[in-house]
């Protein structure tokens, strides 16, 4: 997926500036921390907690810089016998 540098000239000042949109399938899941990660251009990783995704939060942040990405996903099932709810990308 190509980089989408967003210009938020018409957005509310309270809205975050989003660097890119990332499909959840492109992120890695750490079962120990229950966090999804994606590489950030600064060398660190964007991260978002599983509980945040389940609360329909979709902004992953990098702890080392000010960049944020929007995670594109849909909760498919959170009532399965699996320990991690199933997500799928909304694009495609």
Backbone bond lengths (Angstrom), bond angles and torsions (degrees), N, CA, C in turn:
res aa  C-N    CA-C-N  psi(-1)  N-CA   C-N-CA  omega(-1)  CA-C   N-CA-C  phi
1 X - - - 1.457 - - 1.524 108.73 -
2 X 1.320 117.57 132.44 1.440 121.68 -179.68 1.521 111.68 -74.70
3 X 1.306 115.36 158.09 1.463 120.38 179.47 1.521 109.89 -72.39
4 X 1.308 115.19 137.25 1.463 121.11 176.63 1.525 107.07 -118.89
5 X 1.301 116.26 97.95 1.455 119.79 177.05 1.517 107.78 -82.97
6 X 1.298 114.90 113.26 1.455 121.10 -173.41 1.522 110.77 -85.76
7 X 1.336 115.47 134.49 1.452 121.83 171.41 1.509 106.35 -105.62
8 X 1.305 115.72 116.57 1.457 120.70 -174.47 1.525 111.51 -102.63
9 X 1.321 116.96 44.41 1.456 120.40 -178.39 1.521 112.64 -61.75
10 X 1.332 117.96 -31.21 1.454 121.55 -176.67 1.515 112.71 -101.51
11 X 1.313 117.79 9.94 1.456 120.48 -176.54 1.519 110.56 -95.75
12 X 1.306 115.26 157.53 1.452 123.15 176.20 1.520 109.19 -61.57
13 X 1.310 117.48 143.77 1.455 121.18 -179.58 1.526 112.19 -62.86
14 X 1.333 118.77 -22.32 1.454 121.86 179.14 1.521 112.53 -79.47
15 X 1.330 117.59 -14.89 1.456 121.47 179.89 1.531 109.36 -76.02
16 X 1.342 116.84 137.67 1.466 119.00 178.32 1.525 111.14 -71.68
17 X 1.327 116.57 152.12 1.450 121.72 174.41 1.523 107.21 -85.52
18 X 1.312 116.60 118.92 1.452 122.60 -175.51 1.532 109.56 -96.71
19 X 1.320 115.89 125.49 1.466 122.01 -179.10 1.524 111.78 -73.95
20 X 1.339 117.22 -40.05 1.456 120.99 -174.83 1.524 109.39 -161.52
21 X 1.312 116.33 170.60 1.460 122.40 171.77 1.524 107.14 -115.08
22 X 1.323 116.60 130.47 1.457 122.80 -175.45 1.519 109.14 -121.50
23 X 1.313 117.19 131.88 1.451 121.25 175.23 1.522 108.97 -75.80
24 X 1.308 116.88 140.05 1.463 120.64 -176.31 1.530 111.94 -60.52
25 X 1.331 117.38 -29.11 1.465 120.54 177.66 1.522 112.38 -63.87
26 X 1.331 117.14 -22.48 1.466 121.16 179.73 1.526 112.51 -85.51
27 X 1.313 117.20 -6.74 1.464 121.60 -179.66 1.529 109.50 -93.71
28 X 1.329 115.85 158.69 1.461 120.30 175.39 1.526 108.50 -105.91
29 X 1.336 115.55 146.71 1.464 121.03 -178.53 1.519 109.71 -109.27
30 X 1.326 116.28 131.09 1.462 122.90 175.60 1.524 107.55 -106.11
31 X 1.334 116.86 107.53 1.463 121.43 -176.49 1.526 112.15 -66.60
32 X 1.319 117.80 -27.62 1.465 121.07 -179.95 1.520 111.64 -66.96
33 X 1.326 116.14 -45.82 1.471 120.92 -178.04 1.527 112.07 -95.05
34 X 1.331 117.05 -10.93 1.463 123.81 -174.98 1.528 110.90 55.14
35 X 1.343 114.08 47.64 1.459 121.95 -179.59 1.531 109.23 -127.09
36 X 1.328 114.86 144.28 1.454 121.59 170.03 1.521 107.60 -97.42
37 X 1.357 116.60 143.36 1.463 122.42 -177.23 1.524 110.73 -131.67
38 X 1.335 114.13 152.89 1.464 121.22 175.63 1.526 106.90 -150.18
39 X 1.345 118.64 138.20 1.475 120.44 -177.71 1.529 112.87 -60.08
40 X 1.315 115.04 136.79 1.469 122.53 176.21 1.531 108.19 -102.10
41 X 1.326 117.80 147.97 1.469 120.02 177.82 1.532 113.87 -58.11
42 X 1.330 117.80 -23.00 1.467 119.93 -178.96 1.529 111.83 -75.76
43 X 1.341 117.89 -10.67 1.454 121.38 -179.46 1.516 113.30 108.00
44 X 1.316 117.84 -16.66 1.462 121.98 176.36 1.533 107.69 -89.65
45 X 1.322 117.83 -157.20 1.464 121.61 -179.51 1.517 110.94 -134.30
46 X 1.337 115.83 137.97 1.455 120.46 167.91 1.519 106.55 -65.59
47 X 1.334 117.54 147.82 1.462 120.06 177.88 1.514 111.29 -145.04
48 X 1.334 113.80 147.33 1.452 120.83 174.95 1.526 107.16 -146.90
49 X 1.313 115.89 136.88 1.464 121.43 -177.54 1.522 111.04 -78.90
50 X 1.312 115.41 147.67 1.458 122.17 176.50 1.527 110.89 -55.10
51 X 1.318 116.80 -43.02 1.466 120.59 -179.28 1.532 111.15 -62.55
52 X 1.333 117.26 -34.16 1.465 120.26 176.86 1.526 111.11 -66.91
53 X 1.323 116.82 -41.53 1.467 120.43 177.04 1.521 110.90 -61.92
54 X 1.331 116.40 -41.52 1.460 120.06 179.18 1.521 112.08 -66.38
55 X 1.342 116.25 -25.82 1.465 121.34 175.06 1.530 111.64 -86.93
56 X 1.335 115.90 11.71 1.461 123.89 178.51 1.525 113.67 66.68
57 X 1.333 116.68 23.90 1.463 121.17 170.38 1.521 106.32 -78.33
58 X 1.320 117.69 142.21 1.460 119.37 -177.21 1.521 114.42 -131.83
59 X 1.330 117.58 15.48 1.460 121.01 -179.52 1.520 110.05 -107.93
60 X 1.338 115.55 118.72 1.464 121.22 174.89 1.526 107.35 -99.50
61 X 1.320 116.52 139.43 1.461 120.73 -177.58 1.523 110.16 -119.01
62 X 1.303 115.32 154.05 1.458 121.77 173.24 1.521 107.38 -95.36
63 X 1.341 118.17 127.05 1.462 119.95 -179.11 1.529 113.59 -72.23
64 X 1.339 117.98 -12.36 1.467 120.38 -176.23 1.524 114.62 -101.59
65 X 1.331 116.92 -16.83 1.467 119.32 -179.77 1.526 108.63 -143.22
66 X 1.286 117.42 -175.35 1.463 120.61 -175.09 1.523 114.18 -91.82
67 X 1.328 118.36 4.66 1.460 119.68 -176.55 1.520 112.31 -74.18
68 X 1.347 114.69 147.11 1.457 122.42 176.89 1.527 107.86 -135.90
69 X 1.328 115.90 147.99 1.465 121.33 175.21 1.516 108.93 -127.01
70 X 1.323 115.27 151.58 1.453 120.91 174.84 1.528 107.67 -93.81
71 X 1.325 116.67 129.29 1.460 122.12 178.72 1.525 108.32 -92.09
72 X 1.324 115.45 124.55 1.456 121.51 -179.28 1.524 107.50 -94.74
73 X 1.338 116.60 115.35 1.457 120.53 -176.54 1.518 110.70 -159.94
74 X 1.319 114.53 167.64 1.453 122.89 172.94 1.524 106.43 -142.32
75 X 1.327 117.81 134.76 1.454 120.69 175.77 1.520 107.50 -74.50
76 X 1.316 116.57 119.39 1.456 121.64 -179.29 1.516 109.67 -89.77
77 X 1.340 116.17 -43.83 1.454 120.50 -178.91 1.517 109.39 -157.81
78 X 1.321 115.54 130.08 1.465 119.03 173.95 1.521 109.87 -122.02
79 X 1.325 116.61 10.16 1.459 121.46 -177.81 1.519 111.80 -117.01
80 X 1.318 116.09 25.63 1.457 119.25 -179.34 1.524 110.27 -91.87
81 X 1.313 115.90 176.04 1.457 120.75 178.75 1.518 111.63 -78.47
82 X 1.337 117.35 -8.26 1.458 120.73 179.01 1.522 109.92 -74.50
83 X 1.336 115.49 152.07 1.458 119.56 -178.81 1.527 112.29 -77.55
84 X 1.334 117.43 -19.78 1.455 121.82 -179.88 1.525 108.36 -115.03
85 X 1.324 117.91 126.15 1.472 119.73 176.74 1.522 110.59 -59.43
86 X 1.301 116.42 152.12 1.446 121.27 178.90 1.524 109.90 -87.96
87 X 1.316 115.13 134.55 1.459 122.38 177.26 1.512 107.41 -122.93
88 X 1.332 116.07 156.26 1.456 119.87 170.39 1.515 108.05 -141.84
89 X 1.305 114.34 160.42 1.452 120.50 -179.76 1.522 109.43 -77.23
90 X 1.307 117.06 144.04 1.466 121.56 176.93 1.524 112.07 -85.05
91 X 1.325 117.52 -15.94 1.453 120.54 -179.97 1.514 109.22 -87.79
92 X 1.281 117.44 143.20 1.442 119.44 169.38 1.448 116.10 102.12
